[in-house]
């Protein structure tokens, strides 16, 4: 086996060091992602009113939770009303399309029967 040259050894050390730094960076990124996930989970539990989580809140955090809920309530209600209205309009349009194809007298026979339904 040939002896390694000093340049090859230096290149190998540099490569190993870069791999260690990359692994360390990945570990830090994973830890940061886990921390963000924990924060988001705790915030969701607070907004859901989890008693155990709320007991651990400071007064300022409780005020923030209440403010967030009060601010989100009307927005969520408006979104619900719009969604219900859209669903009702879609149902009415579907019913209107169906009624446009049936006889206006008996509402059961196809429209093209020309009053032969009674």
Secondary structure as GFF3:
##gff-version 3
##sequence-region A 1 118
A	DSSP	alpha_helix	6	48	.	.	.	ID=ss1
A	DSSP	alpha_helix	51	55	.	.	.	ID=ss2
A	DSSP	alpha_helix	59	99	.	.	.	ID=ss3
A	DSSP	three_ten_helix	111	113	.	.	.	ID=ss4
###
